[in-house]
Amino acid sequence: MFDFNEDKLTYDQVMEVASVDGLPPLRVAINANGYRQSQDFWSSKEEMLCANLNNKHGVVVKNIHRQARRGKGVVGVRSIYESIRKILPFIGKHNVIDDLEDNILPALQDSGIVCVIGDKVYAHPAMMNMDDLEVRKWCNPWLDNE
């Protein structure tokens, strides 16, 4: 019989590899065990929702949420860029891809909202269970009830 856990790292092994290599445990868990098997390494939903999102971050999070729900939690950086480059606050700006890769995605990763590995962006699993209105209110807290 096939064992799906055969080549998976345990929690302790993930922590050991992360410590030795100086990497975040979440990144090691996703690389070694896959996105679905790394759920225990993400921050809680409450911690994720405490992140202060400015307008740019909010637009990117909403786009990641929309795309990640279709892509089972994973979105390409280029796909995010293509979806945001023609909407405010990015429309007419130069170097949007650089801003996305160098500033916005690292800030979202530091906040525990995403994990970036290469050209792939993994969305927080709790975000996958949120509906569009809930994400919009989180990203735009000044919106009234609609």
Secondary structure as GFF3:
##gff-version 3
##sequence-region A 1 146
A	DSSP	alpha_helix	11	21	.	.	.	ID=ss1
A	DSSP	alpha_helix	25	33	.	.	.	ID=ss2
A	DSSP	three_ten_helix	36	41	.	.	.	ID=ss3
A	DSSP	alpha_helix	45	49	.	.	.	ID=ss4
A	DSSP	alpha_helix	55	70	.	.	.	ID=ss5
A	DSSP	beta_strand	74	76	.	.	.	ID=ss6
A	DSSP	alpha_helix	77	84	.	.	.	ID=ss7
A	DSSP	alpha_helix	96	99	.	.	.	ID=ss8
A	DSSP	pi_helix	100	104	.	.	.	ID=ss9
A	DSSP	alpha_helix	105	110	.	.	.	ID=ss10
A	DSSP	beta_strand	114	117	.	.	.	ID=ss11
A	DSSP	beta_strand	120	123	.	.	.	ID=ss12
A	DSSP	alpha_helix	125	128	.	.	.	ID=ss13
A	DSSP	alpha_helix	132	139	.	.	.	ID=ss14
###
